[in-house]
Amino acid sequence: MTTTARVDVLTPALYGDGAPYGQFAWLRANAPVYDHVLDDPNLIERCWVLTRHDDVRAASRDPEAFSSADGIHLRRKATHQFRPNMINMDDPEHQRIRKLVSGGFTPRVLRTFKTHYGELAGQVVDRALAGGDTFDGIRALAAELPLLAICEIAGAPAEDRFRIFEWSNVILSSEDPQYVPTPDAFQTAVLALIHYAQELADRKRRQPGDDLISALLGPDGQMPLTDEEYEGLVLLLLGAGNETTRSAIAQGLLAFAEYPDQWATLRDDPEGTLDTAIEEVIRWASPVNYMSRTATRDIELHGQLIRAGDKVVLLYSSANRDETVFEDPDRFDVRRTPNHHLGFGFGPHFCLGATLARIELRAILEVLIPRVRRFELAGPVVRARSSFLNAIKELPLRVA
Ligand code: HEM
């Protein structure tokens, strides 16, 4: 065993050059249930960290022992304006809300969007390439399609995506001082998005459309959720629905710039490789670094005693590099199969937007494959200062 001071995998500043994968590997081998002391004013003081694939998976499917109800982030509560949403709930409340919206995310419904997303992706890539062969892969490419898609699903006008981009950066990367220079900035963004959500519902009551919020309101315009639950849902969908997929696309582009042979493999045989490439991008990117749980009772695991009430971190990025599950886990391999990554979580909270995210990734890659022979980095990559999301803020790319 080590002392708690030896390994730190949660201080946001450590993620400046990407997730500390070497530390994760050490923890998997030596301290798979790690008693982590945190030293960040925005985060709680202590938690357990699960780093092995088996343990993250087992805890994710056992909500009776590992509850989501006290939140899935390590942020200190005092700095945090809570809205109840499904990700922060256990069953039966969780199921009640998930069922209300899951109809809008079934593979069947989303398949009808497929051609349309292909067209949107085409427009996004046209715009990105129109400015020349060098551009910021985040604003010009990765951010656009997820924002357009989630705006359409929610029934928000496409031009509002720029505001949603700014708000969700603040809310989801709240540990980054560039986004959140003062605690007020976080509150302000949450309140602005909440206000926006209520305005959107009012608009849909007056003028219903073919979208999720109109579907929730139903023909009588009655919201089946309390105001707070509705606001929590919009916060979750607009935030989770764009930032994570943006990160997946961005890290995919970065990986293809770093491993040009993998881009060549994908281009040589898109039909045979796209499915596995998409899963590999998610595994590689692990856009959500962790979600946390709260132990509901004392639990003994690998010789450690997790006490009722303790916070437990499910470190997906580490689980996705577990050498007992993935052969040569630090190799980016677009043909990797099997690929049982946990990038979308596991169990009752399995990502509601997983099918949507996969369709978006496919749409972008399908458009880029015939048009880009290779990606190169045209400057330094700037990552968000966050240990919650593996997010990139600036990705200077040159394409040939
Ligand atoms: C590559 C992109 C994405 C990644 C990596 C990702 C990752 C995740 C993860 C790890 C969870 C599990 C949370 C937990 O167990 O506590 C989750 C849940 C969720 N995701 Fe995603 N997500 C992505 C895209 C999306 C999109 C596009 C949407 C919606 C439009 C979305 C909506 C949700 C929702 C609503 C939940 C909560 C489900 C529940 O609590 O039952 N996600 N996501």
Residues whose N, C-alpha, C, O or C-beta is under 5 A from the ligand:
A	BS01	HEM	I72 M86 I87 R98 L237 A240 G241 T244 T245 A248 P287 V288 M291 L342 G343 F344 G345 F346 P348 H349 F350 C351 L352 G353 A354 L356 A357
